[in-house]
Each structure stands twice: as C-alpha cells, then as structure tokens.
Amino acid sequence: MIIIQAKDYDEMSRKAALFIASQVLLKPNCLLGLATGSTPVGTYQELIRFHEEDGLSFQQVRTVNLDEYYGLPASHEQSYRFFMQENLFDHIDILPENTHVPDGLSRDPQAYGKEYDEMIASMGGIDLQLLGIGSNGHIAFNEPGRYFTAQTRLVDLNKNTIEDNARFFESADEVPRQAISMGMRSILGARRILILASGANKAEAVRDMLEGQVDPMIPASILQLHPNVTLVADNAALSLIS
Ligand code: GLP
C-alpha cells in the first residue's frame, strides 16, 4: 500500500482529487467507484473546481456508488443518491444515466445485489474505487463480523455506525438500521483503490487496517491483499502508525 501523507483535511482533499482527475484524464470513459460520508466532500469540491476552472470533463465517465441506506428514497436529504447529486453530480458534466447508486427502495435486495454486481462486471469492472473508512474499520457498509462477504447485499448497521452517522440526522433514532452495501468482491475487483482518512477519530482504524492481521473484524484490513491501494491520510489519521 502506498501512503500519501497530508498535513490536514484540505491537503488530503487536493491530493485525492488530483489522483482521481489523473484517472479521468488517462481514461475518459473510466468506471469510478464513489463513496459518501464527510471525508470525500472536499475531494468532490476540488473535482468540481477542476471541472469549472480547468475544463476537466466527466462526459464519458461512469460511476457506481458503494452503498445506500435501506428505506430512504433518492429524494430524502440523507440518502446517498441525494448526497451525490448535491456534492458532485449536479456540478459537473456527467450524464445522469452514467451514475449508479444502489436503490434504497429495492423490494428484493438479494436479487438486486446480484444485479448490481453483475452490472459492475458488465461495465468492465471498476477502474478506480474511492473509499472512506468507518471509525470501526468498515468500508462501504461492510461492518466488522465473522467473515468477509463478497456480494452486494442488505446489511444491518452496527451501533457504532448508527452513532457515528447520527450527526447527519435529527437524532440517532432516525438513522436507518439497514443499508444496501457493495460487497468485497466488487471493491477488491477494482483495478486501483484510493482510500481516504482524516482526523484523530480514524487513527485506530487506520493503524489496524495497515498494521494488524487481515481480519473480518477490521473490514478495511482486507485491502492488504489488494495489489494497488493508495491511502491518502492527514497527520491526525496517521498519528498511531509506527
Ligand atoms: C459511512 C459510509 C462509508 C464511509 C463512512 C465514514 O458509513 N457508508 O462509505 O466511509 O461512513 O464516513 P465519514 O467519512 O463521514 O467519516
């Protein structure tokens, strides 16, 4: 794993955006795997700036998102589809039909998850997957557990994740208890992975991801098995690395 150090959140965001922009320049019709959460917001702002000021075009780019809260319609302010429109898609020249976020209202999540994985495969697989990391080491909504799961599927969110994400809702009670999450097969199938981490509350997860055993209790540790992962993290998130 290549580690790129940044002094703070803004520098992390600039470096991450350069990384993604270079992918788009190299392969204008690339398939980008995208993430939500507060971590990539600054990266998306930089990409919007590249688009507006430097003419970076997303016209041929295709995207797949990692996850969506189960039960939230796309119009809900806290849905990940809404987040992607607000934070990126509405501000660049990407074609709406080229963007894919799991459907939080899917009636048959099991069949839907299979279709989502098949869609990614039929698009040629992900060229660059952007990831954040949960404070408990989760990636997408793959929570710590007894095993790693390959498939996109319906998952139960654990208490820690519900508490972490409660800041976006009126209260923890309003945070959905389930989500549709991309599984490890599509994530690890990406040709390149860019994982971002910012802040002291991610330091333990980053240490465990990098220095611990590959362990389903630390879902991000599976990235140790991928040949092309870059971590861009700020000093606070790297503070526990030996
Ligand atoms: C959510 C998302 C993850 C994200 C994580 C961290 O649970 N499903 O994809 O990486 O939160 O979020 P944040 O960046 O807000 O710390």
Residues whose N, C-alpha, C, O or C-beta is under 5 A from the ligand:
A	BS01	GLP	A35 T36 G37 S38 T39 D67 G132 I133 G134 A140 F141
